[in-house]
Amino acid sequence: MTVSEGKRVPEFTLPSTKRKSMSLSDYMGEKHVLLVFFPLAFTPG
């Protein structure tokens, strides 16, 4: 998936560090959302 600056991203749900699900829609319109991707983070690659 490619995300460009200023474009909307599709809805997604991920596990949190507190073992709960969190969705993008939980924060949209309520808080600022920053998406950060670290390719190969925590991998030997």
C-alpha positions as a Markdown table, in Angstrom:
| # | Residue | x | y | z |
|---|---|---|---|---|
| 1 | Met | 0.0 | 0.0 | 0.0 |
| 2 | Thr | 1.3 | 3.4 | -0.9 |
| 3 | Val | 0.2 | 6.4 | 1.2 |
| 4 | Ser | 0.9 | 9.9 | -0.1 |
| 5 | Glu | 1.1 | 13.1 | 2.0 |
| 6 | Gly | -2.2 | 14.7 | 2.3 |
| 7 | Lys | -4.2 | 11.7 | 1.2 |
| 8 | Arg | -6.6 | 9.6 | 3.4 |
| 9 | Val | -5.5 | 6.2 | 4.4 |
| 10 | Pro | -7.9 | 3.2 | 4.6 |
| 11 | Glu | -9.4 | 2.2 | 7.9 |
| 12 | Phe | -7.2 | -0.3 | 9.8 |
| 13 | Thr | -7.2 | -1.9 | 13.3 |
| 14 | Leu | -4.0 | -3.0 | 15.1 |
| 15 | Pro | -3.2 | -4.5 | 18.5 |
| 16 | Ser | -2.0 | -1.9 | 21.1 |
| 17 | Thr | 0.8 | -2.5 | 23.6 |
| 18 | Lys | -2.0 | -2.9 | 26.2 |
| 19 | Arg | -3.4 | -5.9 | 24.3 |
| 20 | Lys | -6.5 | -4.1 | 23.1 |
| 21 | Ser | -7.5 | -3.3 | 19.5 |
| 22 | Met | -7.2 | 0.2 | 18.3 |
| 23 | Ser | -8.6 | 1.6 | 15.0 |
| 24 | Leu | -7.7 | 4.6 | 13.0 |
| 25 | Ser | -11.4 | 5.7 | 13.3 |
| 26 | Asp | -11.0 | 5.8 | 17.1 |
| 27 | Tyr | -8.8 | 8.9 | 16.7 |
| 28 | Met | -9.9 | 10.6 | 13.5 |
| 29 | Gly | -11.4 | 14.0 | 14.2 |
| 30 | Glu | -10.5 | 13.7 | 17.9 |
| 31 | Lys | -6.7 | 13.7 | 17.9 |
| 32 | His | -3.8 | 14.3 | 15.5 |
| 33 | Val | -2.7 | 11.0 | 13.9 |
| 34 | Leu | 0.9 | 10.4 | 12.7 |
| 35 | Leu | 1.7 | 7.2 | 10.8 |
| 36 | Val | 5.3 | 6.1 | 11.0 |
| 37 | Phe | 6.7 | 3.1 | 9.3 |
| 38 | Phe | 10.1 | 1.6 | 10.0 |
| 39 | Pro | 11.0 | -0.9 | 7.3 |
| 40 | Leu | 13.0 | -3.8 | 8.6 |
| 41 | Ala | 12.8 | -2.6 | 12.2 |
| 42 | Phe | 13.6 | -5.2 | 14.7 |
| 43 | Thr | 14.6 | -7.7 | 12.0 |
| 44 | Pro | 18.0 | -9.1 | 11.0 |
| 45 | Gly | 17.5 | -7.9 | 7.4 |
